[in-house]
Amino acid sequence: MSKRSFSMMGLVVAMVAVATPAFAQDGQTAGAVNQSTVAMWSIITAGFALGIAAFGGALGQGKAVAAAAEGIARNPSASGEIRGALILGLVLIESLVIYVLLISLILFFLPPFGKL
């Protein structure tokens, strides 16, 4: 197996190990959903989503800038066209991160399933 498949397998195992206790129920709340617990997990989920989106956006922007710099270095006469495509790509990448930020803020400030 490659190093990448080992890291993916480790990530899946870690996610299952963290999620398994989260779905355990004690005897008192087996039938009812505790809304404060739902609100807490929605805030934690929003934080993880924002972190993953920021990480992916940063990787995408880094690769885009590296490719644009390499393209301009190979053909300096096409720098205007490359720069325009680079700025458009960076705007689209950053807009996805801003959408996740908006959803995270909604989950943080508005309690799910009505008022607590």
C-alpha positions in Angstrom: 0.0 0.0 0.0 1.1 3.5 -0.7 1.8 6.2 1.9 -1.3 8.1 0.8 -3.6 5.1 1.3 -2.2 4.5 4.8 -2.8 8.2 5.7 -6.4 8.0 4.4 -7.0 4.8 6.3 -5.6 6.4 9.5 -7.9 9.4 9.0 -11.0 7.1 8.6 -10.0 5.2 11.7 -9.6 8.4 13.7 -12.9 9.8 12.5 -14.7 6.6 13.5 -13.0 6.5 16.9 -14.1 10.1 17.6 -17.6 9.7 16.3 -18.4 6.4 18.1 -18.7 7.9 21.6 -20.7 10.8 20.2 -23.5 8.5 19.2 -23.6 6.6 22.5 -26.8 7.3 24.6 -27.2 7.0 28.3 -30.3 5.7 29.9 -31.9 9.1 30.8 -31.9 10.7 27.3 -32.5 7.6 25.2 -35.8 8.8 23.8 -35.4 12.6 23.8 -33.0 14.8 21.9 -31.2 17.3 24.1 -31.2 20.5 22.2 -28.1 21.9 23.9 -26.2 18.9 22.7 -27.4 19.4 19.2 -26.4 23.1 19.3 -23.0 22.2 20.7 -22.3 19.6 18.0 -23.5 22.1 15.3 -21.0 24.6 16.5 -18.2 22.0 16.6 -19.2 20.9 13.1 -19.2 24.4 11.8 -15.7 24.9 13.2 -14.4 21.8 11.5 -16.0 22.7 8.2 -14.4 26.2 8.3 -11.0 24.7 9.1 -11.2 22.2 6.3 -12.5 24.8 3.8 -9.7 27.2 4.8 -7.1 24.4 4.4 -8.4 23.4 1.0 -8.7 27.0 -0.2 -5.1 27.7 0.9 -3.9 24.7 -1.0 -5.8 25.6 -4.1 -4.6 29.2 -4.0 -1.0 28.1 -3.5 -1.1 25.8 -6.5 -2.8 28.4 -8.6 -0.2 31.1 -7.8 2.7 28.6 -8.4 1.3 27.6 -11.7 0.7 31.2 -12.8 4.3 32.1 -11.7 5.7 29.2 -13.7 3.6 30.2 -16.7 4.7 33.8 -16.6 8.3 32.6 -16.2 8.0 30.4 -19.3 6.2 33.0 -21.4 6.5 36.6 -20.1 4.6 38.0 -23.1 1.4 36.2 -21.9 1.6 37.6 -18.4 -1.5 39.8 -18.8 -3.8 36.8 -19.8 -2.3 34.6 -17.1 -2.7 37.3 -14.5 -6.4 37.8 -15.4 -7.1 34.0 -15.2 -5.2 33.8 -12.0 -7.3 36.6 -10.3 -10.5 35.1 -11.5 -9.5 31.6 -10.2 -8.4 33.1 -6.8 -11.7 34.9 -6.5 -13.7 31.7 -7.1 -11.6 29.7 -4.7 -12.0 32.4 -2.0 -15.7 32.6 -2.5 -16.1 29.0 -1.6 -14.3 29.6 1.7 -16.5 32.7 2.4 -19.7 30.5 1.8 -18.5 28.1 4.4 -17.8 31.0 6.8 -21.3 32.3 6.2 -22.8 28.8 7.0 -20.6 28.5 10.0 -21.7 31.9 11.4 -25.4 30.9 10.8 -24.9 27.7 12.7 -23.1 29.5 15.5 -25.5 32.3 16.1 -28.9 30.7 15.2 -29.7 27.6 17.3 -30.8 24.7 15.2 -34.4 23.4 15.5 -35.8 26.6 17.0 -35.0 28.2 20.3 -33.2 26.5 23.1 
